[in-house]
Amino acid sequence: MQLIMAAASPFARKVRVLLRETDLLKDVQEVYVATSPFKSDPTAQAANPTGRIPSLTRPEGPALYDSRVITRYLDARIDAGLYPQAELWDVLTLEATGDAMMDSAVSISYETRLRPEHMISADWIDAQWSKIIGGCDALQNNWMPHLNGPLTMAHISTACALGYLDLRHDVRNWRQGHDVLATWFASFAKRDSMVDTHFEG
């Protein structure tokens, strides 16, 4: 199998962390591509008709895409337990929260890094940041008992979202008002799987 990915993608990092946490890295080759919203890499386009990353090629059928589809597939492949049935709806909600934060953070990155300066919308950026802070608020106020429990995809999605905020938007300081969440992340970020997949670019 091949994971079609970019080094700075938080969505790809979710899959990469899972591969290391479950010892599946030996079965999946990580294939780096350089792609952008304006021009999709041919390898990414071949795996996913929309050109988005990550995608996962597999021997038994067409490539899978969308990080949540890929992580569910890999988890089910070896019964890794990252989507425990007893907590499934909580895990999926938390994973979706992390993914939504990533989506807004990537949107800000595109706005500030790819658009001409005179076209950048401060209102759009502020609206996306508000969504991110809403996610941080929910994580700290409602979900710390889960995040302090056994590892699930909720932990991985949350950590990858917060890591991406540090990479691209550290000056906005998501930690302000989220001391408990920040302490949790500082500890989780020391895991080998997180250190080995530290963002580049």
MDTraj code that builds the backbone (N, CA, C; nanometers):
import mdtraj as md
import numpy as np

residues = "MET GLN LEU ILE MET ALA ALA ALA SER PRO PHE ALA ARG LYS VAL ARG VAL LEU LEU ARG GLU THR ASP LEU LEU LYS ASP VAL GLN GLU VAL TYR VAL ALA THR SER PRO PHE LYS SER ASP PRO THR ALA GLN ALA ALA ASN PRO THR GLY ARG ILE PRO SER LEU THR ARG PRO GLU GLY PRO ALA LEU TYR ASP SER ARG VAL ILE THR ARG TYR LEU ASP ALA ARG ILE ASP ALA GLY LEU TYR PRO GLN ALA GLU LEU TRP ASP VAL LEU THR LEU GLU ALA THR GLY ASP ALA MET MET ASP SER ALA VAL SER ILE SER TYR GLU THR ARG LEU ARG PRO GLU HIS MET ILE SER ALA ASP TRP ILE ASP ALA GLN TRP SER LYS ILE ILE GLY GLY CYS ASP ALA LEU GLN ASN ASN TRP MET PRO HIS LEU ASN GLY PRO LEU THR MET ALA HIS ILE SER THR ALA CYS ALA LEU GLY TYR LEU ASP LEU ARG HIS ASP VAL ARG ASN TRP ARG GLN GLY HIS ASP VAL LEU ALA THR TRP PHE ALA SER PHE ALA LYS ARG ASP SER MET VAL ASP THR HIS PHE GLU GLY".split()
xyz = np.array([
    [0.0844, -0.1192, 0.0000],
    [0.0000, 0.0000, 0.0000],
    [0.0880, 0.1242, 0.0000],
    [0.0344, 0.2319, -0.0544],
    [0.1055, 0.3589, -0.0566],
    [0.0152, 0.4693, -0.0023],
    [0.0737, 0.5530, 0.0837],
    [0.0049, 0.6712, 0.1336],
    [0.0551, 0.7907, 0.0526],
    [-0.0346, 0.8495, -0.0263],
    [-0.0004, 0.9667, -0.1065],
    [-0.0236, 1.0883, -0.0181],
    [0.0818, 1.1679, 0.0043],
    [0.0740, 1.2671, 0.1116],
    [0.1682, 1.3839, 0.0864],
    [0.1496, 1.4889, 0.1653],
    [0.2421, 1.6016, 0.1710],
    [0.2868, 1.6176, 0.3156],
    [0.4112, 1.6588, 0.3325],
    [0.4703, 1.6613, 0.4662],
    [0.4017, 1.7587, 0.5602],
    [0.3435, 1.8675, 0.5068],
    [0.2836, 1.9689, 0.5927],
    [0.1327, 1.9522, 0.6089],
    [0.0765, 1.8445, 0.5567],
    [-0.0683, 1.8235, 0.5673],
    [-0.1056, 1.7652, 0.7031],
    [-0.1910, 1.8332, 0.7797],
    [-0.2343, 1.7757, 0.9078],
    [-0.3208, 1.6520, 0.8881],
    [-0.3928, 1.6462, 0.7769],
    [-0.4762, 1.5299, 0.7489],
    [-0.3900, 1.4079, 0.7186],
    [-0.2828, 1.4279, 0.6438],
    [-0.1898, 1.3182, 0.6192],
    [-0.1203, 1.2771, 0.7491],
    [-0.0901, 1.3743, 0.8329],
    [-0.0216, 1.3406, 0.9583],
    [-0.1069, 1.2489, 1.0450],
    [-0.2376, 1.2681, 1.0439],
    [-0.3257, 1.1773, 1.1184],
    [-0.2987, 1.0321, 1.0811],
    [-0.2906, 1.0073, 0.9512],
    [-0.2687, 0.8706, 0.9033],
    [-0.1279, 0.8247, 0.9405],
    [-0.0316, 0.9129, 0.9275],
    [0.1065, 0.8775, 0.9573],
    [0.1240, 0.8419, 1.1053],
    [0.0579, 0.9161, 1.1924],
    [0.0639, 0.8838, 1.3359],
    [0.0003, 0.7480, 1.3610],
    [-0.1151, 0.7232, 1.2998],
    [-0.1801, 0.5930, 1.3153],
    [-0.0873, 0.4807, 1.2702],
    [-0.0213, 0.4977, 1.1579],
    [0.0676, 0.3925, 1.1072],
    [0.1742, 0.3569, 1.2096],
    [0.2247, 0.4560, 1.2779],
    [0.3306, 0.4315, 1.3760],
    [0.2754, 0.3766, 1.5071],
    [0.1588, 0.4203, 1.5453],
    [0.0987, 0.3715, 1.6702],
    [0.0541, 0.2259, 1.6591],
    [0.0257, 0.1814, 1.5374],
    [-0.0269, 0.0463, 1.5169],
    [0.0735, -0.0480, 1.4516],
    [0.1948, -0.0027, 1.4312],
    [0.2996, -0.0828, 1.3679],
    [0.2615, -0.1230, 1.2254],
    [0.1858, -0.0366, 1.1573],
    [0.1478, -0.0639, 1.0187],
    [0.2410, 0.0028, 0.9186],
    [0.3375, 0.0791, 0.9676],
    [0.4256, 0.1495, 0.8762],
    [0.5019, 0.0534, 0.7854],
    [0.5260, -0.0673, 0.8343],
    [0.5980, -0.1664, 0.7532],
    [0.5173, -0.2096, 0.6319],
    [0.3862, -0.1865, 0.6343],
    [0.2987, -0.2288, 0.5252],
    [0.2604, -0.1152, 0.4304],
    [0.2975, 0.0068, 0.4650],
    [0.2550, 0.1235, 0.3873],
    [0.3752, 0.2108, 0.3543],
    [0.3946, 0.2371, 0.2274],
    [0.5006, 0.3277, 0.1834],
    [0.4462, 0.4703, 0.1784],
    [0.5165, 0.5624, 0.2418],
    [0.4757, 0.7022, 0.2389],
    [0.5340, 0.7688, 0.1147],
    [0.4469, 0.8189, 0.0280],
    [0.4883, 0.8805, -0.0983],
    [0.4606, 1.0304, -0.0901],
    [0.5666, 1.1087, -0.0854],
    [0.5547, 1.2533, -0.0753],
    [0.5265, 1.3136, -0.2129],
    [0.4318, 1.4061, -0.2175],
    [0.4037, 1.4797, -0.3402],
    [0.3995, 1.6290, -0.3077],
    [0.4266, 1.7103, -0.4089],
    [0.4138, 1.8552, -0.3967],
    [0.2896, 1.8952, -0.4742],
    [0.1877, 1.9357, -0.4030],
    [0.0607, 1.9679, -0.4678],
    [0.0080, 2.0988, -0.4124],
    [-0.0873, 2.1590, -0.4813],
    [-0.1429, 2.2858, -0.4352],
    [-0.2886, 2.2940, -0.4767],
    [-0.3637, 2.3876, -0.4173],
    [-0.5038, 2.4037, -0.4583],
    [-0.5192, 2.4453, -0.6041],
    [-0.4130, 2.5030, -0.6613],
    [-0.4205, 2.5500, -0.7996],
    [-0.3831, 2.4432, -0.9011],
    [-0.2975, 2.3502, -0.8600],
    [-0.2537, 2.2463, -0.9525],
    [-0.2234, 2.1193, -0.8746],
    [-0.3032, 2.0174, -0.8970],
    [-0.2862, 1.8912, -0.8256],
    [-0.1693, 1.8125, -0.8835],
    [-0.0950, 1.7494, -0.7963],
    [0.0119, 1.6605, -0.8400],
    [-0.0491, 1.5424, -0.9164],
    [0.0130, 1.4989, -1.0256],
    [-0.0433, 1.3877, -1.1033],
    [-0.0629, 1.2597, -1.0213],
    [0.0288, 1.2315, -0.9298],
    [0.0144, 1.1118, -0.8467],
    [-0.1070, 1.1242, -0.7553],
    [-0.1253, 1.2430, -0.6977],
    [-0.2426, 1.2660, -0.6124],
    [-0.3703, 1.2574, -0.6941],
    [-0.3682, 1.3135, -0.8152],
    [-0.4856, 1.3115, -0.9027],
    [-0.5209, 1.1693, -0.9459],
    [-0.4199, 1.0872, -0.9675],
    [-0.4450, 0.9501, -1.0095],
    [-0.5103, 0.8687, -0.8980],
    [-0.4749, 0.8986, -0.7742],
    [-0.5310, 0.8243, -0.6613],
    [-0.6676, 0.8770, -0.6198],
    [-0.6866, 1.0083, -0.6322],
    [-0.8112, 1.0723, -0.5902],
    [-0.8548, 1.1665, -0.7009],
    [-0.9698, 1.1445, -0.7637],
    [-1.0110, 1.2278, -0.8767],
    [-1.0234, 1.3753, -0.8432],
    [-1.0391, 1.4091, -0.7139],
    [-1.0447, 1.5504, -0.6756],
    [-0.9056, 1.6093, -0.6548],
    [-0.8024, 1.5247, -0.6574],
    [-0.6662, 1.5716, -0.6420],
    [-0.6236, 1.6011, -0.5005],
    [-0.7101, 1.5744, -0.4037],
    [-0.6780, 1.6053, -0.2641],
    [-0.5943, 1.4941, -0.2014],
    [-0.5273, 1.5303, -0.0939],
    [-0.4496, 1.4345, -0.0174],
    [-0.5003, 1.4339, 0.1270],
    [-0.4769, 1.3218, 0.1983],
    [-0.4056, 1.2012, 0.1573],
    [-0.4959, 1.1022, 0.0848],
    [-0.4304, 1.0090, 0.0157],
    [-0.4981, 0.8941, -0.0428],
    [-0.4177, 0.7700, -0.0074],
    [-0.4855, 0.6558, -0.0066],
    [-0.4191, 0.5293, 0.0249],
    [-0.4497, 0.4283, -0.0839],
    [-0.3457, 0.3854, -0.1558],
    [-0.3653, 0.2778, -0.2515],
    [-0.3735, 0.1468, -0.1752],
    [-0.4479, 0.0506, -0.2285],
    [-0.4659, -0.0783, -0.1609],
    [-0.4756, -0.1876, -0.2652],
    [-0.4388, -0.3089, -0.2274],
    [-0.4339, -0.4163, -0.3264],
    [-0.5698, -0.4663, -0.3722],
    [-0.6720, -0.4486, -0.2894],
    [-0.7997, -0.5130, -0.3202],
    [-0.9001, -0.4233, -0.3903],
    [-0.8613, -0.2994, -0.4227],
    [-0.9575, -0.2121, -0.4877],
    [-0.8999, -0.0747, -0.5140],
    [-0.9856, 0.0191, -0.5591],
    [-0.9390, 0.1551, -0.5860],
    [-0.8838, 0.2208, -0.4598],
    [-0.8060, 0.3246, -0.4803],
    [-0.7486, 0.3977, -0.3676],
    [-0.8594, 0.4578, -0.2809],
    [-0.8311, 0.4656, -0.1533],
    [-0.9208, 0.5307, -0.0582],
    [-0.8739, 0.6733, -0.0355],
    [-0.9678, 0.7632, -0.0103],
    [-0.9290, 0.9010, 0.0209],
    [-1.0248, 0.9615, 0.1215],
    [-0.9805, 1.0725, 0.1787],
    [-1.0322, 1.1390, 0.2974],
    [-0.9700, 1.0695, 0.4186],
    [-0.9073, 1.1487, 0.5026],
    [-0.8309, 1.0901, 0.6134],
    [-0.9166, 1.0023, 0.7033],
    [-1.0431, 1.0411, 0.7244],
    [-1.1279, 0.9605, 0.8137],
    [-1.1616, 0.8250, 0.7525],
    [-1.1747, 0.8196, 0.6220],
    [-1.1973, 0.6909, 0.5558],
    [-1.0725, 0.6036, 0.5691],
    [-0.9567, 0.6645, 0.5457],
    [-0.8312, 0.5891, 0.5513],
    [-0.8051, 0.5367, 0.6923],
    [-0.8255, 0.6203, 0.7932],
    [-0.7967, 0.5748, 0.9296],
    [-0.8936, 0.4663, 0.9742],
    [-1.0190, 0.4760, 0.9336],
    [-1.1142, 0.3697, 0.9675],
    [-1.0745, 0.2386, 0.8998],
    [-1.0319, 0.2482, 0.7744],
    [-0.9911, 0.1285, 0.7002],
    [-0.8705, 0.0626, 0.7660],
    [-0.7697, 0.1413, 0.7979],
    [-0.6485, 0.0845, 0.8576],
    [-0.6763, 0.0283, 0.9965],
    [-0.7573, 0.0967, 1.0728],
    [-0.7939, 0.0468, 1.2049],
    [-0.8658, -0.0876, 1.1937],
    [-0.9610, -0.0957, 1.1011],
    [-1.0371, -0.2197, 1.0837],
    [-0.9497, -0.3321, 1.0295],
    [-0.8508, -0.2980, 0.9508],
    [-0.7654, -0.3979, 0.8860],
    [-0.6958, -0.4870, 0.9881],
    [-0.6562, -0.4273, 1.1019],
    [-0.5863, -0.5070, 1.2043],
    [-0.6580, -0.5024, 1.3392],
    [-0.7816, -0.4511, 1.3395],
    [-0.8579, -0.4408, 1.4639],
    [-0.7752, -0.3700, 1.5717],
    [-0.7282, -0.2501, 1.5371],
    [-0.6373, -0.1761, 1.6251],
    [-0.7055, -0.1166, 1.7473],
    [-0.8365, -0.0990, 1.7417],
    [-0.9091, -0.0491, 1.8584],
    [-0.9085, 0.1016, 1.8743],
    [-0.8744, 0.1748, 1.7691],
    [-0.8743, 0.3207, 1.7789],
    [-1.0137, 0.3805, 1.7614],
    [-1.1094, 0.2971, 1.7248],
    [-1.2505, 0.3363, 1.7200],
    [-1.3308, 0.2398, 1.8072],
    [-1.3104, 0.2416, 1.9378],
    [-1.3781, 0.1447, 2.0248],
    [-1.5301, 0.1598, 2.0185],
    [-1.5983, 0.0487, 2.0030],
    [-1.7430, 0.0522, 1.9836],
    [-1.8146, 0.1193, 2.1002],
    [-1.7675, 0.0970, 2.2218],
    [-1.8340, 0.1532, 2.3394],
    [-1.8278, 0.3051, 2.3435],
    [-1.7313, 0.3635, 2.2746],
    [-1.7154, 0.5090, 2.2742],
    [-1.7213, 0.5657, 2.1334],
    [-1.7786, 0.4918, 2.0409],
    [-1.7650, 0.5258, 1.8998],
    [-1.8136, 0.6668, 1.8685],
    [-1.9301, 0.7050, 1.9194],
    [-1.9853, 0.8354, 1.8821],
    [-1.9038, 0.9494, 1.9413],
    [-1.8511, 0.9280, 2.0603],
    [-1.7618, 1.0289, 2.1178],
    [-1.6341, 1.0413, 2.0352],
    [-1.5770, 0.9277, 1.9984],
    [-1.4532, 0.9291, 1.9194],
    [-1.4752, 0.9978, 1.7853],
    [-1.5828, 0.9635, 1.7184],
    [-1.6106, 1.0235, 1.5878],
    [-1.6355, 1.1735, 1.5994],
    [-1.7051, 1.2144, 1.7049],
    [-1.7303, 1.3577, 1.7250],
    [-1.6002, 1.4328, 1.7524],
    [-1.5152, 1.3744, 1.8352],
    [-1.3872, 1.4384, 1.8643],
    [-1.2968, 1.4406, 1.7413],
    [-1.2967, 1.3334, 1.6662],
    [-1.2175, 1.3322, 1.5431],
    [-1.2682, 1.4393, 1.4478],
    [-1.3994, 1.4523, 1.4380],
    [-1.4574, 1.5541, 1.3510],
    [-1.4222, 1.6941, 1.3999],
    [-1.4149, 1.7127, 1.5306],
    [-1.3761, 1.8429, 1.5859],
    [-1.2332, 1.8776, 1.5447],
    [-1.1422, 1.7830, 1.5626],
    [-1.0050, 1.8053, 1.5198],
    [-0.9951, 1.8322, 1.3713],
    [-1.0684, 1.7552, 1.2916],
    [-1.0644, 1.7723, 1.1466],
    [-1.1205, 1.9084, 1.1054],
    [-1.2258, 1.9532, 1.1722],
    [-1.2838, 2.0840, 1.1408],
    [-1.1857, 2.1955, 1.1741],
    [-1.1142, 2.1803, 1.2853],
    [-1.0118, 2.2786, 1.3204],
    [-0.9012, 2.2813, 1.2154],
    [-0.8607, 2.1635, 1.1689],
    [-0.7610, 2.1567, 1.0618],
    [-0.8123, 2.2261, 0.9362],
    [-0.9361, 2.1992, 0.9010],
    [-0.9928, 2.2564, 0.7796],
    [-0.9900, 2.4090, 0.7854],
    [-1.0302, 2.4656, 0.8988],
    [-1.0276, 2.6109, 0.9133],
    [-0.8855, 2.6643, 0.9132],
    [-0.7941, 2.5926, 0.9770],
    [-0.6549, 2.6368, 0.9826],
    [-0.5904, 2.6331, 0.8448],
    [-0.6179, 2.5280, 0.7680],
    [-0.5654, 2.5203, 0.6316],
    [-0.6254, 2.6311, 0.5460],
    [-0.7531, 2.6605, 0.5677],
    [-0.8187, 2.7677, 0.4932],
    [-0.7507, 2.9021, 0.5181],
    [-0.7146, 2.9280, 0.6434],
    [-0.6419, 3.0512, 0.6750],
    [-0.5062, 3.0518, 0.6047],
    [-0.4400, 2.9378, 0.6065],
    [-0.3097, 2.9289, 0.5400],
    [-0.3212, 2.9600, 0.3913],
    [-0.4232, 2.9049, 0.3260],
    [-0.4426, 2.9339, 0.1847],
    [-0.4695, 3.0831, 0.1632],
    [-0.5502, 3.1399, 0.2509],
    [-0.5854, 3.2819, 0.2372],
    [-0.4628, 3.3712, 0.2492],
    [-0.3780, 3.3405, 0.3448],
    [-0.2638, 3.4283, 0.3720],
    [-0.1412, 3.3971, 0.2865],
    [-0.1284, 3.2732, 0.2416],
    [-0.0065, 3.2333, 0.1696],
    [-0.0234, 3.2299, 0.0181],
    [-0.1465, 3.2134, -0.0296],
    [-0.1667, 3.1905, -0.1720],
    [-0.2408, 3.3031, -0.2440],
    [-0.3131, 3.3848, -0.1705],
    [-0.3879, 3.4926, -0.2365],
    [-0.3035, 3.6198, -0.2428],
    [-0.3213, 3.7002, -0.3461],
    [-0.2537, 3.8302, -0.3493],
    [-0.2912, 3.9128, -0.2263],
    [-0.1966, 3.9908, -0.1799],
    [-0.2180, 4.0626, -0.0533],
    [-0.3437, 4.1493, -0.0562],
    [-0.3722, 4.2130, -0.1692],
    [-0.4881, 4.3028, -0.1753],
    [-0.6211, 4.2263, -0.1759],
    [-0.6152, 4.0951, -0.1939],
    [-0.7376, 4.0151, -0.1955],
    [-0.7612, 3.9389, -0.0655],
    [-0.6681, 3.9450, 0.0270],
    [-0.6817, 3.8729, 0.1530],
    [-0.7947, 3.9334, 0.2348],
    [-0.8813, 3.8469, 0.2859],
    [-0.9966, 3.8919, 0.3643],
    [-0.9707, 3.8703, 0.5130],
    [-0.9557, 3.9800, 0.5862],
    [-0.9378, 3.9706, 0.7309],
    [-1.0632, 3.9137, 0.7974],
    [-1.1792, 3.9466, 0.7440],
    [-1.3043, 3.8949, 0.8001],
    [-1.3106, 3.7426, 0.7874],
    [-1.2669, 3.6909, 0.6714],
    [-1.2654, 3.5457, 0.6505],
    [-1.1702, 3.4787, 0.7496],
    [-1.0518, 3.5365, 0.7646],
    [-0.9520, 3.4811, 0.8561],
    [-1.0062, 3.4810, 0.9986],
    [-1.0655, 3.5905, 1.0405],
    [-1.1200, 3.5992, 1.1767],
    [-1.2312, 3.4976, 1.1978],
    [-1.3147, 3.4789, 1.0958],
    [-1.4251, 3.3821, 1.1078],
    [-1.3710, 3.2405, 1.1225],
    [-1.2672, 3.2072, 1.0462],
    [-1.2087, 3.0733, 1.0563],
    [-1.1388, 3.0545, 1.1905],
    [-1.0709, 3.1574, 1.2376],
    [-1.0043, 3.1458, 1.3677],
    [-1.1065, 3.1289, 1.4794],
    [-1.2208, 3.1950, 1.4669],
    [-1.3268, 3.1793, 1.5662],
    [-1.3740, 3.0342, 1.5738],
    [-1.3816, 2.9674, 1.4595],
    [-1.4198, 2.8264, 1.4579],
    [-1.3140, 2.7415, 1.5285],
    [-1.1876, 2.7740, 1.5066],
    [-1.0790, 2.7003, 1.5708],
    [-1.0844, 2.7166, 1.7221],
    [-1.1033, 2.8403, 1.7673],
    [-1.1103, 2.8648, 1.9119],
    [-1.2342, 2.7984, 1.9712],
    [-1.3421, 2.7941, 1.8953],
    [-1.4598, 2.7208, 1.9418],
    [-1.4275, 2.5743, 1.9643],
    [-1.3477, 2.5181, 1.8744],
    [-1.3048, 2.3798, 1.8930],
    [-1.2180, 2.3639, 2.0157],
    [-1.1235, 2.4547, 2.0355],
    [-1.0379, 2.4491, 2.1547],
    [-1.1212, 2.4598, 2.2823],
    [-1.2193, 2.5497, 2.2812],
    [-1.3070, 2.5647, 2.3981],
    [-1.3797, 2.4345, 2.4292],
    [-1.4340, 2.3732, 2.3251],
    [-1.5085, 2.2480, 2.3455],
    [-1.4170, 2.1377, 2.3969],
    [-1.2974, 2.1277, 2.3399],
    [-1.2038, 2.0246, 2.3846],
    [-1.1701, 2.0416, 2.5318],
    [-1.1391, 2.1637, 2.5720],
    [-1.0997, 2.1865, 2.7111],
    [-1.2171, 2.1727, 2.8072],
    [-1.3340, 2.2222, 2.7686],
    [-1.4474, 2.2266, 2.8616],
    [-1.5259, 2.0965, 2.8681],
    [-1.5242, 2.0184, 2.7593],
    [-1.6128, 1.9014, 2.7533],
    [-1.5427, 1.7674, 2.7364],
    [-1.4214, 1.7669, 2.6832],
    [-1.3651, 1.6416, 2.6348],
    [-1.2347, 1.5985, 2.6994],
    [-1.1858, 1.6712, 2.7990],
    [-1.0586, 1.6313, 2.8591],
    [-1.0637, 1.4925, 2.9235],
    [-1.1743, 1.4510, 2.9858],
    [-1.1766, 1.3138, 3.0395],
    [-1.1481, 1.2094, 2.9322],
    [-1.1998, 1.2301, 2.8119],
    [-1.1718, 1.1352, 2.7036],
    [-1.0261, 1.1450, 2.6604],
    [-0.9781, 1.2666, 2.6425],
    [-0.8402, 1.2845, 2.5967],
    [-0.7387, 1.2324, 2.6980],
    [-0.7779, 1.2245, 2.8218],
    [-0.6894, 1.1692, 2.9249],
    [-0.7044, 1.0179, 2.9398],
    [-0.7867, 0.9584, 2.8537],
    [-0.8084, 0.8142, 2.8587],
    [-0.7244, 0.7415, 2.7549],
    [-0.7536, 0.6131, 2.7327],
    [-0.6781, 0.5314, 2.6367],
    [-0.6807, 0.5894, 2.4958],
    [-0.5762, 0.5636, 2.4218],
    [-0.5581, 0.6214, 2.2885],
    [-0.6691, 0.5799, 2.1926],
    [-0.7251, 0.6798, 2.1236],
    [-0.8203, 0.6588, 2.0147],
    [-0.7850, 0.7561, 1.9026],
    [-0.8595, 0.7485, 1.7931],
    [-0.8370, 0.8443, 1.6855],
    [-0.8727, 0.9855, 1.7286],
    [-0.9512, 1.0016, 1.8329],
    [-0.9809, 1.1352, 1.8840],
    [-0.8537, 1.2057, 1.9288],
    [-0.7682, 1.1326, 1.9986],
    [-0.6419, 1.1901, 2.0446],
    [-0.5554, 1.2321, 1.9253],
    [-0.5470, 1.1456, 1.8273],
    [-0.4590, 1.1708, 1.7131],
    [-0.5073, 1.2902, 1.6324],
    [-0.6368, 1.2978, 1.6055],
    [-0.6907, 1.4100, 1.5301],
    [-0.6700, 1.5409, 1.6053],
    [-0.6992, 1.5401, 1.7344],
    [-0.6821, 1.6606, 1.8159],
    [-0.5372, 1.7072, 1.8147],
    [-0.4455, 1.6145, 1.8363],
    [-0.3037, 1.6503, 1.8433],
    [-0.2527, 1.7024, 1.7087],
    [-0.2970, 1.6420, 1.5993],
    [-0.2515, 1.6875, 1.4680],
    [-0.3072, 1.8265, 1.4354],
    [-0.4283, 1.8537, 1.4803],
    [-0.4853, 1.9871, 1.4610],
    [-0.4052, 2.0911, 1.5388],
    [-0.3760, 2.0637, 1.6642],
    [-0.3020, 2.1587, 1.7465],
    [-0.1592, 2.1758, 1.6957],
    [-0.0991, 2.0684, 1.6486],
    [0.0341, 2.0775, 1.5917],
    [0.0377, 2.1659, 1.4688],
    [-0.0665, 2.1572, 1.3869],
    [-0.0716, 2.2408, 1.2675],
    [-0.0895, 2.3877, 1.3048],
    [-0.1651, 2.4144, 1.4091],
    [-0.1788, 2.5531, 1.4556],
    [-0.0431, 2.6087, 1.4956],
    [0.0382, 2.5272, 1.5610],
    [0.1729, 2.5710, 1.5972],
    [0.2584, 2.5962, 1.4732],
    [0.2410, 2.5132, 1.3714],
    [0.3210, 2.5271, 1.2501],
    [0.2879, 2.6548, 1.1747],
    [0.1615, 2.6808, 1.1516],
    [0.1202, 2.7892, 1.0627],
    [0.0674, 2.9146, 1.1341],
    [0.0169, 2.8976, 1.2554],
    [-0.0539, 3.0097, 1.3189],
    [-0.0123, 3.0293, 1.4643],
    [0.1147, 3.0048, 1.4931],
    [0.1605, 3.0122, 1.6317],
    [0.1447, 3.1521, 1.6913],
    [0.1527, 3.2557, 1.6088],
    [0.1424, 3.3921, 1.6618],
    [0.0030, 3.4215, 1.7173],
    [-0.0951, 3.3425, 1.6788],
    [-0.2307, 3.3649, 1.7283],
    [-0.2527, 3.3018, 1.8668],
    [-0.1612, 3.2149, 1.9079],
    [-0.1578, 3.1630, 2.0442],
    [-0.2887, 3.0957, 2.0870],
    [-0.3155, 2.9793, 2.0300],
    [-0.4355, 2.9039, 2.0690],
    [-0.4322, 2.8630, 2.2156],
    [-0.3136, 2.8613, 2.2766],
    [-0.3004, 2.8180, 2.4155],
    [-0.3631, 2.9144, 2.5150],
    [-0.3765, 3.0407, 2.4775],
    [-0.4339, 3.1392, 2.5692],
    [-0.5763, 3.0996, 2.6066],
    [-0.5992, 3.0823, 2.7347],
    [-0.7305, 3.0405, 2.7825],
    [-0.7548, 2.8915, 2.7731],
    [-0.6539, 2.8160, 2.7292],
    [-0.6686, 2.6705, 2.7135],
    [-0.5503, 2.5991, 2.7783],
    [-0.5224, 2.6346, 2.9013],
    [-0.4047, 2.5817, 2.9703],
    [-0.4098, 2.4300, 2.9857],
    [-0.5270, 2.3770, 3.0162],
    [-0.5402, 2.2321, 3.0379],
    [-0.5162, 2.1577, 2.9066],
    [-0.5739, 2.2074, 2.8007],
    [-0.5547, 2.1463, 2.6690],
    [-0.4082, 2.1579, 2.6272],
    [-0.3472, 2.2723, 2.6546],
    [-0.2069, 2.2919, 2.6187],
    [-0.1162, 2.1950, 2.6942],
    [-0.1461, 2.1710, 2.8207],
    [-0.0670, 2.0758, 2.9001],
    [-0.0814, 1.9355, 2.8436],
    [-0.2045, 1.8994, 2.8077],
    [-0.2272, 1.7673, 2.7467],
    [-0.1470, 1.7543, 2.6174],
    [-0.1513, 1.8563, 2.5334],
    [-0.0822, 1.8489, 2.4050],
    [0.0684, 1.8398, 2.4239],
    [0.1216, 1.9140, 2.5189],
    [0.2658, 1.9102, 2.5435],
    [0.3116, 1.7687, 2.5755],
    [0.2291, 1.6958, 2.6489],
    [0.2620, 1.5573, 2.6831],
    [0.2439, 1.4653, 2.5630],
    [0.1323, 1.4789, 2.4925],
    [0.1037, 1.3907, 2.3796],
    [0.2049, 1.4104, 2.2675],
    [0.2504, 1.5331, 2.2495],
    [0.3437, 1.5635, 2.1409],
    [0.4783, 1.4954, 2.1581],
    [0.5049, 1.4397, 2.2763],
    [0.6308, 1.3698, 2.3012],
    [0.6274, 1.2239, 2.2575],
    [0.5102, 1.1757, 2.2195],
    [0.5009, 1.0378, 2.1743],
    [0.5891, 1.0182, 2.0509],
    [0.6464, 0.9010, 2.0391],
    [0.7354, 0.8733, 1.9261],
    [0.6656, 0.8980, 1.7921],
    [0.5373, 0.8615, 1.7844],
    [0.4646, 0.8763, 1.6595],
    [0.4501, 1.0223, 1.6198],
    [0.4394, 1.1110, 1.7194],
    [0.4278, 1.2536, 1.6913],
    [0.5648, 1.3134, 1.6575],
    [0.6660, 1.2739, 1.7300],
    [0.8004, 1.3250, 1.7037],
    [0.8457, 1.2839, 1.5641],
    [0.8168, 1.1603, 1.5268],
    [0.8611, 1.1073, 1.3984],
    [0.7888, 1.1706, 1.2804],
    [0.6716, 1.2303, 1.3062],
    [0.5923, 1.2908, 1.1974],
    [0.5866, 1.4418, 1.2106],
    [0.6811, 1.4996, 1.2809],
    [0.6804, 1.6449, 1.3012],
    [0.6702, 1.7151, 1.1675],
    [0.5858, 1.8174, 1.1634],
    [0.5581, 1.8873, 1.0373],
    [0.6844, 1.9443, 0.9758],
    [0.6880, 1.9405, 0.8432],
    [0.7949, 2.0040, 0.7666],
    [0.7309, 2.0986, 0.6666],
    [0.7939, 2.2111, 0.6462],
    [0.7469, 2.3028, 0.5425],
    [0.6499, 2.4075, 0.5925],
])
top = md.Topology()
chain = top.add_chain()
for i, resn in enumerate(residues, 1):
    res = top.add_residue(resn, chain, resSeq=i)
    for name in ("N", "CA", "C"):
        top.add_atom(name, md.element.get_by_symbol(name[0]), res)
traj = md.Trajectory(xyz[None], top)
